[in-house]
Amino acid sequence: RGLVVKGVGEPLASRLVLSALDAAVADTVEPLQASRGKLVVSNTKSFRMRADVPLLIPEVNADHLALLGDLVLAPAITGGLEGAVPDIRDSALKAPRDGRVQYKVAQVGEVVGAGGRVLSLVDLSDVYMTFFLPTAAAGKVALGTEVRLVLDAAPRYVIPARVSFVSDVAQFTPKTVETASEREKLMFRVRAQIPVELLKKHITRVKTGLPGMAYVRLDTATPWPERLTTGLVQ
């Protein structure tokens, strides 16, 4: 009772305009009121990404209330925003471990559903090379056995590693893997893990997906050949 309904184009006596209009209408009405010197508080999505429109959440950036000048908002107006604070904190992305962003799936401004992928993160503390050994050789390789890796991209360097996994099931080697037997026999998959300390020391040079050669000694009493000791990465 006592309220006067006016059209959006009519002059308003109030300095403050609270708007909850649909974006299609707010795109026109709100800039009109702002051009008349009104302080427009809106919940439309249309202007959230504009640099000259502040996003005000009293429980997060209360100091920005100074933007309202001498206007004082009642607690009932700001109280409804309390629930937004946990939502904002929950929406912050935190990686479970250090890593390198391989590629971004979602870009800034896109809407991602619950459980959606935002980016691909590579764990640079877990780098290994997979190679294949025949039955006779795989049976002589124990976990922790020293391995020397030589990458095609950097043949001058020899990377030390250790066996961290030996498959218990033989398989045909993939087409992308070359073996002396040319895939005539079943092979056992072996994984050579590079030490975490070494990875951290050369973290900026660590790359993933690079092909190379893996060398392992079946008899630990046999010394490494000179070509696998010269250029050993420390």
VEXZABA-737044 format. One record per residue: residue number from 1; x, y, z of N, C-alpha, C in turn. Coordinates in steps of 0.02 Angstrom, whole numbers. Atoms other than C-alpha are relative to their C-alpha. Layout:
// residues N
+-----+--------+--------+--------+--------+--------+--------+--------+--------+--------+
| seq |   n_xx |   n_yy |   n_zz |  ca_xx |  ca_yy |  ca_zz |   c_xx |   c_yy |   c_zz |
+-----+--------+--------+--------+--------+--------+--------+--------+--------+--------+
| NUM |      X |      Y |      Z |      X |      Y |      Z |      X |      Y |      Z |
...
+-----+--------+--------+--------+--------+--------+--------+--------+--------+--------+
***
This chain:
// residues 234
+-----+--------+--------+--------+--------+--------+--------+--------+--------+--------+
| seq |   n_xx |   n_yy |   n_zz |  ca_xx |  ca_yy |  ca_zz |   c_xx |   c_yy |   c_zz |
+-----+--------+--------+--------+--------+--------+--------+--------+--------+--------+
|   1 |     42 |    -60 |      0 |      0 |      0 |      0 |     44 |     62 |      0 |
|   2 |    -37 |    -63 |      1 |     58 |    175 |    -34 |     57 |      0 |    -50 |
|   3 |    -55 |      3 |     49 |    182 |    116 |   -166 |    -24 |     26 |    -67 |
|   4 |     16 |    -28 |     65 |    185 |    207 |   -331 |     41 |    -38 |    -53 |
|   5 |    -34 |     37 |     53 |    227 |    103 |   -484 |     13 |     47 |    -58 |
|   6 |    -19 |    -44 |     55 |    321 |    198 |   -617 |     32 |    -42 |    -56 |
|   7 |    -33 |     32 |     56 |    386 |    152 |   -787 |     75 |      7 |      5 |
|   8 |    -73 |      0 |     -7 |    570 |    114 |   -807 |     31 |     63 |    -30 |
|   9 |    -27 |    -59 |     30 |    593 |    269 |   -912 |    -14 |     64 |     37 |
|  10 |     18 |    -60 |    -37 |    518 |    389 |   -786 |     54 |     19 |     51 |
|  11 |    -50 |    -22 |    -50 |    628 |    495 |   -670 |    -17 |    -29 |     69 |
|  12 |      8 |     27 |    -67 |    656 |    420 |   -497 |     32 |     47 |     51 |
|  13 |    -26 |    -44 |    -52 |    681 |    519 |   -336 |     57 |    -33 |     38 |
|  14 |    -50 |     36 |    -39 |    787 |    385 |   -253 |     68 |      1 |    -34 |
|  15 |    -68 |      3 |     28 |    976 |    386 |   -274 |     21 |    -72 |    -13 |
|  16 |    -20 |     70 |      3 |    985 |    198 |   -255 |    -52 |    -41 |    -40 |
|  17 |     44 |     43 |     40 |    911 |     75 |   -382 |     21 |    -72 |     10 |
|  18 |    -12 |     71 |     -9 |    898 |   -108 |   -334 |    -35 |    -37 |    -57 |
|  19 |     27 |     32 |     59 |    873 |   -213 |   -489 |      7 |    -75 |      3 |
|  20 |     -1 |     73 |      6 |    827 |   -396 |   -508 |    -32 |    -21 |    -66 |
|  21 |     30 |     11 |     65 |    775 |   -386 |   -689 |     35 |    -56 |    -38 |
|  22 |    -29 |     49 |     44 |    803 |   -520 |   -817 |     53 |     34 |    -43 |
|  23 |    -56 |    -29 |     36 |    964 |   -494 |   -915 |    -22 |     34 |    -65 |
|  24 |     23 |    -30 |     64 |    870 |   -458 |  -1077 |    -28 |     70 |     11 |
|  25 |     28 |    -67 |    -15 |    783 |   -309 |   -993 |     52 |     43 |     34 |
|  26 |    -50 |    -38 |    -37 |    925 |   -259 |   -877 |     52 |     31 |    -45 |
|  27 |    -51 |    -26 |     46 |   1043 |   -233 |  -1024 |    -16 |     71 |    -23 |
|  28 |     21 |    -66 |     23 |    941 |    -79 |  -1071 |    -17 |     46 |     58 |
|  29 |     26 |    -42 |    -55 |    861 |    -17 |   -909 |     56 |     22 |     47 |
|  30 |    -50 |    -18 |    -51 |   1010 |    -22 |   -791 |     50 |     52 |    -25 |
|  31 |    -44 |    -54 |     25 |   1131 |     78 |   -901 |    -36 |     67 |     -4 |
|  32 |     39 |    -61 |      3 |    991 |    205 |   -923 |     -2 |     34 |     68 |
|  33 |      2 |    -29 |    -67 |    973 |    230 |   -735 |     69 |     24 |     22 |
|  34 |    -68 |    -20 |    -18 |   1162 |    235 |   -712 |     20 |     65 |    -34 |
|  35 |    -16 |    -62 |     36 |   1174 |    372 |   -844 |    -34 |     61 |     31 |
|  36 |     36 |    -54 |    -35 |   1053 |    475 |   -738 |     29 |     13 |     69 |
|  37 |    -33 |    -13 |    -64 |   1172 |    470 |   -590 |    -23 |    -45 |     56 |
|  38 |     24 |     46 |    -52 |   1086 |    328 |   -498 |     53 |    -52 |     15 |
|  39 |    -43 |     55 |    -20 |   1183 |    199 |   -400 |    -40 |    -64 |     -9 |
|  40 |     38 |     59 |     19 |   1124 |     36 |   -477 |     33 |    -62 |     30 |
|  41 |    -22 |     63 |    -28 |   1140 |   -125 |   -377 |    -39 |    -55 |    -36 |
|  42 |     33 |     48 |     44 |   1104 |   -271 |   -492 |     26 |    -71 |     14 |
|  43 |    -21 |     70 |     -4 |   1109 |   -461 |   -490 |      1 |    -33 |    -69 |
|  44 |     -1 |     27 |     67 |   1109 |   -481 |   -678 |     71 |    -21 |    -18 |
|  45 |    -66 |     25 |     21 |   1252 |   -574 |   -762 |     31 |     43 |    -55 |
|  46 |    -22 |    -37 |     59 |   1267 |   -448 |   -902 |     62 |     42 |     11 |
|  47 |    -54 |    -48 |    -11 |   1392 |   -332 |   -819 |     54 |    -26 |     48 |
|  48 |    -47 |     26 |    -50 |   1491 |   -449 |   -705 |     72 |      0 |    -23 |
|  49 |    -69 |      4 |     25 |   1643 |   -457 |   -818 |     27 |     68 |    -22 |
|  50 |    -23 |    -67 |     20 |   1654 |   -270 |   -851 |     47 |     28 |     53 |
|  51 |    -52 |    -25 |    -46 |   1807 |   -187 |   -776 |    -25 |     58 |     42 |
|  52 |     24 |    -59 |    -36 |   1709 |    -32 |   -723 |    -60 |    -15 |     44 |
|  53 |     56 |     19 |    -43 |   1575 |   -130 |   -628 |     26 |    -44 |     57 |
|  54 |    -27 |     39 |    -56 |   1629 |   -187 |   -454 |    -47 |    -57 |     21 |
|  55 |     38 |     56 |    -27 |   1572 |   -355 |   -386 |      4 |      5 |     75 |
|  56 |      0 |    -16 |    -72 |   1521 |   -316 |   -207 |    -32 |    -56 |     40 |
|  57 |     25 |     49 |    -47 |   1504 |   -452 |    -75 |     26 |     21 |     69 |
|  58 |    -23 |    -29 |    -63 |   1510 |   -372 |     98 |     40 |    -47 |     44 |
|  59 |    -35 |     47 |    -42 |   1567 |   -532 |    184 |     69 |    -17 |    -27 |
|  60 |    -65 |     14 |     30 |   1715 |   -544 |     65 |     42 |     63 |     -9 |
|  61 |    -36 |    -63 |     12 |   1763 |   -366 |     16 |    -40 |     58 |     30 |
|  62 |     40 |    -51 |    -34 |   1675 |   -258 |    146 |     27 |     70 |    -10 |
|  63 |    -29 |    -66 |     10 |   1797 |   -116 |    114 |    -27 |     35 |    -62 |
|  64 |     27 |    -29 |     61 |   1715 |    -92 |    -56 |    -68 |     33 |     12 |
|  65 |     62 |    -34 |    -17 |   1558 |    -31 |     33 |      7 |     76 |     -6 |
|  66 |    -12 |    -72 |      7 |   1640 |    141 |     22 |    -24 |     25 |    -68 |
|  67 |     25 |    -19 |     66 |   1583 |    138 |   -159 |    -71 |     27 |      2 |
|  68 |     69 |    -22 |     -7 |   1407 |    170 |    -95 |     -5 |     71 |     29 |
|  69 |      1 |    -68 |    -27 |   1457 |    339 |    -23 |    -32 |      2 |     68 |
|  70 |     33 |     -8 |    -65 |   1345 |    396 |    121 |    -62 |    -44 |      6 |
|  71 |     57 |     45 |     -5 |   1213 |    264 |     84 |     17 |    -59 |     46 |
|  72 |    -11 |     55 |    -46 |   1196 |    131 |    219 |    -51 |    -55 |    -15 |
|  73 |     45 |     56 |     14 |   1125 |    -40 |    178 |    -22 |    -32 |     64 |
|  74 |     26 |     34 |    -59 |   1014 |   -124 |    305 |     26 |    -71 |      4 |
|  75 |    -25 |     69 |     -7 |   1070 |   -294 |    376 |    -41 |    -49 |    -41 |
|  76 |     42 |     46 |     37 |    922 |   -375 |    290 |     22 |     -6 |    -73 |
|  77 |    -21 |      0 |     70 |    996 |   -327 |    122 |     63 |    -41 |     -9 |
|  78 |    -64 |     35 |      6 |   1171 |   -394 |    153 |     -3 |    -70 |     29 |
|  79 |      2 |     65 |    -33 |   1119 |   -542 |    259 |    -10 |    -57 |    -48 |
|  80 |     12 |     53 |     48 |   1061 |   -641 |    109 |     62 |    -22 |    -37 |
|  81 |    -62 |     17 |     35 |   1238 |   -640 |     43 |     45 |    -46 |     40 |
|  82 |    -44 |     42 |    -42 |   1310 |   -741 |    188 |      8 |    -69 |    -30 |
|  83 |     -4 |     67 |     29 |   1269 |   -903 |    101 |     43 |     -3 |    -62 |
|  84 |    -40 |     -1 |     61 |   1365 |   -847 |    -52 |     74 |    -10 |     14 |
|  85 |    -71 |      5 |    -17 |   1531 |   -846 |     40 |     25 |    -72 |     -4 |
|  86 |    -23 |     69 |      7 |   1546 |  -1036 |     62 |     -2 |    -24 |    -73 |
|  87 |      4 |     21 |     70 |   1490 |  -1058 |   -119 |     60 |     24 |    -39 |
|  88 |    -58 |    -28 |     35 |   1629 |   -944 |   -180 |     63 |    -38 |     19 |
|  89 |    -59 |     37 |    -21 |   1758 |  -1036 |    -75 |      0 |    -70 |    -30 |
|  90 |      3 |     67 |     29 |   1697 |  -1204 |   -140 |     15 |      1 |    -74 |
|  91 |    -11 |     -3 |     71 |   1714 |  -1143 |   -318 |     74 |     12 |    -18 |
|  92 |    -71 |    -10 |     13 |   1901 |  -1109 |   -298 |     33 |    -67 |    -17 |
|  93 |    -33 |     61 |     21 |   2005 |  -1239 |   -390 |     68 |     -6 |     34 |
|  94 |    -63 |     13 |    -34 |   2147 |  -1315 |   -290 |     26 |    -68 |    -23 |
|  95 |    -29 |     62 |     24 |   2263 |  -1446 |   -364 |     23 |    -42 |     60 |
|  96 |    -22 |     42 |    -56 |   2298 |  -1596 |   -251 |     75 |     -7 |      5 |
|  97 |    -73 |      4 |      0 |   2483 |  -1587 |   -298 |     28 |     50 |    -49 |
|  98 |    -33 |    -44 |     48 |   2610 |  -1481 |   -389 |      2 |    -33 |    -69 |
|  99 |     -2 |     28 |     67 |   2611 |  -1502 |   -576 |      3 |     54 |    -53 |
| 100 |     -2 |    -46 |     56 |   2610 |  -1423 |   -747 |    -65 |     -6 |    -40 |
| 101 |     61 |      0 |     40 |   2455 |  -1373 |   -844 |     17 |    -20 |    -72 |
| 102 |    -13 |     24 |     68 |   2459 |  -1474 |  -1005 |    -44 |     38 |    -50 |
| 103 |     45 |    -40 |     41 |   2306 |  -1391 |  -1082 |    -63 |     16 |     39 |
| 104 |     62 |    -21 |    -33 |   2148 |  -1299 |  -1029 |    -60 |    -24 |    -40 |
| 105 |     61 |     24 |     32 |   1982 |  -1381 |  -1066 |    -53 |     54 |     -2 |
| 106 |     49 |    -54 |     -5 |   1873 |  -1236 |  -1008 |     36 |     67 |      2 |
| 107 |    -30 |    -66 |      2 |   1912 |  -1054 |  -1042 |    -38 |     47 |     47 |
| 108 |     30 |    -50 |    -44 |   1874 |   -899 |   -938 |    -67 |     22 |    -27 |
| 109 |     67 |    -20 |     21 |   1689 |   -857 |   -944 |    -46 |    -57 |    -18 |
| 110 |     42 |     58 |     16 |   1630 |  -1033 |   -987 |    -32 |    -28 |     63 |
| 111 |     36 |     32 |    -55 |   1505 |  -1124 |   -878 |     15 |    -74 |      0 |
| 112 |    -19 |     71 |     -5 |   1563 |  -1295 |   -817 |    -46 |    -33 |     50 |
| 113 |     45 |     37 |    -44 |   1443 |  -1420 |   -742 |     38 |    -36 |     55 |
| 114 |    -30 |     37 |    -56 |   1474 |  -1518 |   -582 |     38 |    -60 |    -27 |
| 115 |    -41 |     55 |     22 |   1616 |  -1640 |   -609 |     32 |      9 |    -67 |
| 116 |    -29 |    -12 |     66 |   1667 |  -1560 |   -772 |     75 |     12 |      3 |
| 117 |    -72 |     -9 |      4 |   1849 |  -1553 |   -827 |     16 |     72 |    -17 |
| 118 |    -20 |    -69 |     12 |   1933 |  -1384 |   -821 |     68 |      3 |    -34 |
| 119 |    -67 |      1 |     30 |   2114 |  -1425 |   -863 |     31 |    -68 |      9 |
| 120 |    -39 |     61 |     -6 |   2238 |  -1565 |   -884 |     65 |     16 |     35 |
| 121 |    -59 |    -14 |    -42 |   2374 |  -1567 |   -751 |     46 |    -60 |      0 |
| 122 |    -50 |     53 |      1 |   2534 |  -1669 |   -768 |     39 |      2 |     66 |
| 123 |    -37 |      6 |    -62 |   2613 |  -1730 |   -606 |     73 |    -12 |    -17 |
| 124 |    -70 |      5 |     19 |   2798 |  -1696 |   -634 |     43 |    -35 |     53 |
| 125 |    -37 |     40 |    -50 |   2847 |  -1792 |   -476 |     -8 |    -74 |    -14 |
| 126 |     12 |     70 |     17 |   2789 |  -1954 |   -558 |     14 |    -11 |    -74 |
| 127 |    -21 |      7 |     70 |   2889 |  -1973 |   -719 |     37 |    -66 |     -8 |
| 128 |    -30 |     66 |     10 |   2937 |  -2143 |   -787 |      1 |    -16 |    -75 |
| 129 |     -1 |     26 |     69 |   2978 |  -2236 |   -948 |    -22 |    -73 |      2 |
| 130 |     23 |     69 |      6 |   2891 |  -2396 |   -998 |     38 |    -35 |    -57 |
| 131 |    -34 |     39 |     52 |   2991 |  -2528 |  -1092 |    -18 |    -74 |     10 |
| 132 |     21 |     70 |      0 |   2973 |  -2714 |  -1129 |     61 |    -47 |     -2 |
| 133 |    -54 |     49 |     -2 |   3083 |  -2864 |  -1091 |    -29 |    -70 |    -13 |
| 134 |     23 |     69 |     10 |   3069 |  -3046 |  -1147 |      0 |    -38 |     66 |
| 135 |      9 |     39 |    -62 |   3030 |  -3181 |  -1019 |     65 |    -13 |     36 |
| 136 |    -64 |     18 |    -31 |   3211 |  -3232 |   -988 |     31 |     60 |     35 |
| 137 |    -30 |    -60 |    -30 |   3265 |  -3053 |   -953 |    -43 |     27 |     56 |
| 138 |     45 |    -28 |    -51 |   3111 |  -2999 |   -855 |      5 |    -39 |     65 |
| 139 |     -6 |     40 |    -61 |   3136 |  -3142 |   -732 |     61 |     17 |     40 |
| 140 |    -61 |    -18 |    -35 |   3307 |  -3073 |   -686 |      0 |     71 |     27 |
| 141 |      4 |    -70 |    -20 |   3250 |  -2895 |   -655 |    -42 |      6 |     63 |
| 142 |     35 |     -9 |    -63 |   3202 |  -2852 |   -477 |    -21 |     73 |      8 |
| 143 |     20 |    -68 |    -16 |   3112 |  -2699 |   -411 |     59 |     37 |     31 |
| 144 |    -56 |    -40 |    -24 |   3238 |  -2561 |   -378 |     62 |     -7 |    -42 |
| 145 |    -58 |      8 |     44 |   3357 |  -2620 |   -514 |     15 |     65 |    -36 |
| 146 |    -20 |    -62 |     32 |   3457 |  -2476 |   -587 |    -11 |     -3 |    -75 |
| 147 |     14 |     -6 |     72 |   3408 |  -2418 |   -762 |     32 |     65 |    -24 |
| 148 |    -26 |    -62 |     31 |   3489 |  -2292 |   -878 |    -45 |     16 |    -61 |
| 149 |     44 |    -22 |     54 |   3377 |  -2192 |   -996 |     35 |     50 |    -45 |
| 150 |    -27 |    -47 |     49 |   3430 |  -2103 |  -1155 |    -57 |     21 |    -46 |
| 151 |     56 |    -25 |     39 |   3300 |  -1992 |  -1238 |     23 |     18 |    -71 |
| 152 |    -16 |    -17 |     70 |   3295 |  -1968 |  -1427 |     13 |     75 |     -7 |
| 153 |     -6 |    -73 |      5 |   3279 |  -1780 |  -1399 |     65 |     26 |     32 |
| 154 |    -62 |    -21 |    -33 |   3437 |  -1772 |  -1290 |     46 |    -59 |      7 |
| 155 |    -41 |     60 |     -3 |   3552 |  -1916 |  -1336 |     66 |      8 |     37 |
| 156 |    -64 |    -11 |    -36 |   3702 |  -1835 |  -1249 |     -7 |    -13 |     74 |
| 157 |     10 |      7 |    -72 |   3624 |  -1856 |  -1078 |    -26 |    -70 |     18 |
| 158 |     23 |     65 |    -26 |   3598 |  -2016 |   -978 |    -36 |     12 |     65 |
| 159 |     43 |    -14 |    -58 |   3457 |  -2012 |   -851 |     -4 |    -63 |     43 |
| 160 |      5 |     58 |    -44 |   3467 |  -2128 |   -701 |    -72 |    -12 |     23 |
| 161 |     67 |     18 |    -23 |   3309 |  -2221 |   -649 |      4 |    -68 |     34 |
| 162 |      3 |     66 |    -32 |   3254 |  -2377 |   -555 |    -66 |    -34 |    -17 |
| 163 |     60 |     39 |     16 |   3130 |  -2516 |   -593 |    -50 |      7 |     57 |
| 164 |     52 |     -8 |    -51 |   2968 |  -2479 |   -502 |    -59 |    -46 |    -12 |
| 165 |     56 |     43 |     16 |   2852 |  -2602 |   -588 |     20 |    -51 |    -53 |
| 166 |     -8 |     53 |     50 |   2861 |  -2769 |   -680 |    -66 |    -36 |     -6 |
| 167 |     66 |     31 |     10 |   2701 |  -2836 |   -755 |      3 |    -75 |     13 |
| 168 |      4 |     72 |    -12 |   2645 |  -3010 |   -704 |    -34 |    -36 |    -57 |
| 169 |     33 |     29 |     58 |   2562 |  -3038 |   -872 |     39 |     20 |    -63 |
| 170 |    -35 |    -14 |     63 |   2653 |  -3054 |  -1039 |    -49 |     26 |    -52 |
| 171 |     43 |    -29 |     52 |   2587 |  -2959 |  -1189 |     41 |     12 |    -62 |
| 172 |    -34 |    -21 |     61 |   2627 |  -2917 |  -1368 |     17 |     74 |      8 |
| 173 |    -19 |    -70 |     -7 |   2722 |  -2754 |  -1375 |    -42 |     43 |    -48 |
| 174 |     38 |    -45 |     44 |   2627 |  -2604 |  -1447 |     38 |     15 |    -64 |
| 175 |    -31 |    -14 |     64 |   2661 |  -2553 |  -1626 |     50 |     57 |      4 |
| 176 |    -45 |    -57 |     -7 |   2747 |  -2395 |  -1565 |     65 |    -18 |     35 |
| 177 |    -59 |     22 |    -36 |   2878 |  -2497 |  -1471 |     41 |    -47 |    -44 |
| 178 |    -44 |     41 |     40 |   3028 |  -2573 |  -1559 |     40 |    -47 |     45 |
| 179 |    -39 |     49 |    -38 |   3110 |  -2732 |  -1493 |     42 |    -39 |    -50 |
| 180 |    -45 |     38 |     43 |   3249 |  -2842 |  -1560 |    -36 |    -58 |    -34 |
| 181 |     36 |     57 |     27 |   3127 |  -2985 |  -1587 |    -56 |     20 |    -47 |
| 182 |     51 |    -27 |     45 |   3010 |  -2872 |  -1688 |    -69 |    -30 |     14 |
| 183 |     67 |     19 |    -22 |   2857 |  -2921 |  -1589 |    -16 |    -74 |    -15 |
| 184 |     12 |     70 |     13 |   2881 |  -3107 |  -1623 |    -19 |    -38 |     64 |
| 185 |     12 |     35 |    -63 |   2870 |  -3153 |  -1439 |    -38 |     46 |     48 |
| 186 |     33 |    -39 |    -52 |   2770 |  -3099 |  -1289 |     52 |     32 |     45 |
| 187 |    -46 |    -39 |    -41 |   2853 |  -2968 |  -1181 |    -33 |     20 |     65 |
| 188 |     25 |    -23 |    -64 |   2836 |  -2909 |  -1002 |     13 |     76 |      5 |
| 189 |     -5 |    -73 |     -7 |   2803 |  -2725 |   -971 |     36 |     18 |     64 |
| 190 |    -41 |    -22 |    -56 |   2929 |  -2640 |   -857 |     -2 |     76 |      3 |
| 191 |      2 |    -73 |     -9 |   2924 |  -2464 |   -785 |     62 |     22 |     38 |
| 192 |    -59 |    -28 |    -32 |   3079 |  -2364 |   -743 |    -17 |     70 |     26 |
| 193 |     19 |    -63 |    -32 |   3046 |  -2222 |   -620 |     60 |     45 |     11 |
| 194 |    -53 |    -49 |    -11 |   3152 |  -2064 |   -616 |     -6 |     27 |     70 |
| 195 |      3 |    -25 |    -69 |   3197 |  -2006 |   -438 |    -32 |     69 |      5 |
| 196 |     34 |    -64 |     -9 |   3090 |  -1864 |   -373 |     50 |     57 |     11 |
| 197 |    -50 |    -52 |    -14 |   3242 |  -1768 |   -310 |     33 |     25 |    -64 |
| 198 |    -30 |    -20 |     64 |   3318 |  -1769 |   -485 |    -49 |     40 |    -41 |
| 199 |     51 |    -37 |     38 |   3154 |  -1710 |   -562 |     -7 |     71 |     26 |
| 200 |      6 |    -66 |    -30 |   3141 |  -1565 |   -440 |     59 |     45 |    -19 |
| 201 |    -61 |    -38 |     16 |   3319 |  -1513 |   -479 |     -2 |     27 |    -71 |
| 202 |      2 |    -20 |     70 |   3284 |  -1504 |   -666 |    -73 |      9 |    -23 |
| 203 |     72 |     -2 |     12 |   3096 |  -1466 |   -658 |    -18 |     38 |    -63 |
| 204 |     17 |    -40 |     59 |   3098 |  -1336 |   -798 |     15 |    -37 |    -65 |
| 205 |    -19 |     38 |     60 |   3173 |  -1463 |   -919 |    -39 |    -65 |     -8 |
| 206 |     37 |     63 |      1 |   3056 |  -1607 |   -879 |    -54 |      3 |    -53 |
| 207 |     51 |      6 |     52 |   2950 |  -1659 |  -1028 |    -31 |    -69 |      5 |
| 208 |     33 |     65 |      0 |   2825 |  -1799 |  -1047 |    -14 |    -23 |    -71 |
| 209 |     17 |     29 |     65 |   2790 |  -1917 |  -1192 |     59 |     -7 |    -47 |
| 210 |    -58 |      4 |     44 |   2968 |  -1915 |  -1261 |     23 |    -73 |     -7 |
| 211 |    -25 |     69 |      9 |   3029 |  -2080 |  -1338 |     75 |     -4 |     15 |
| 212 |    -70 |      9 |    -14 |   3197 |  -2153 |  -1296 |     16 |    -74 |     10 |
| 213 |    -24 |     68 |    -12 |   3297 |  -2308 |  -1249 |     11 |    -10 |     74 |
| 214 |    -12 |     19 |    -70 |   3304 |  -2397 |  -1081 |     51 |    -56 |      2 |
| 215 |    -52 |     50 |     -8 |   3457 |  -2496 |  -1029 |     -1 |    -26 |     72 |
| 216 |      1 |     31 |    -66 |   3456 |  -2619 |   -884 |     51 |    -56 |      1 |
| 217 |    -50 |     53 |     -7 |   3592 |  -2736 |   -820 |    -33 |    -62 |     31 |
| 218 |     26 |     62 |    -28 |   3538 |  -2916 |   -795 |     47 |    -28 |     53 |
| 219 |    -49 |     19 |    -51 |   3697 |  -2944 |   -695 |     28 |     64 |     29 |
| 220 |    -21 |    -64 |    -30 |   3729 |  -2802 |   -573 |     75 |      5 |     10 |
| 221 |    -73 |     -1 |     -8 |   3912 |  -2853 |   -560 |     34 |     27 |    -63 |
| 222 |    -28 |    -25 |     63 |   3938 |  -2801 |   -741 |     -2 |     76 |      0 |
| 223 |     -1 |    -73 |      0 |   3994 |  -2619 |   -752 |    -37 |     29 |    -60 |
| 224 |     32 |    -34 |     55 |   3901 |  -2495 |   -859 |     52 |     18 |    -53 |
| 225 |    -47 |    -22 |     52 |   3982 |  -2459 |  -1028 |     12 |     75 |      5 |
| 226 |    -20 |    -70 |     -7 |   4070 |  -2292 |  -1043 |    -53 |     48 |    -28 |
| 227 |     49 |    -45 |     31 |   3935 |  -2218 |  -1156 |    -61 |     11 |     44 |
| 228 |     56 |     -9 |    -46 |   3808 |  -2241 |  -1015 |     21 |     29 |     68 |
| 229 |    -25 |    -34 |    -61 |   3918 |  -2161 |   -882 |     19 |     72 |    -14 |
| 230 |    -16 |    -68 |     20 |   3974 |  -2009 |   -979 |    -65 |     39 |    -13 |
| 231 |     60 |    -40 |      9 |   3843 |  -1871 |   -973 |    -56 |    -20 |     46 |
| 232 |     51 |     20 |    -48 |   3752 |  -1948 |   -825 |    -27 |     61 |     37 |
| 233 |     31 |    -57 |    -32 |   3629 |  -1821 |   -757 |      2 |     -8 |     75 |
| 234 |     -5 |      2 |    -72 |   3660 |  -1779 |   -575 |    -51 |     46 |     33 |
+-----+--------+--------+--------+--------+--------+--------+--------+--------+--------+
***
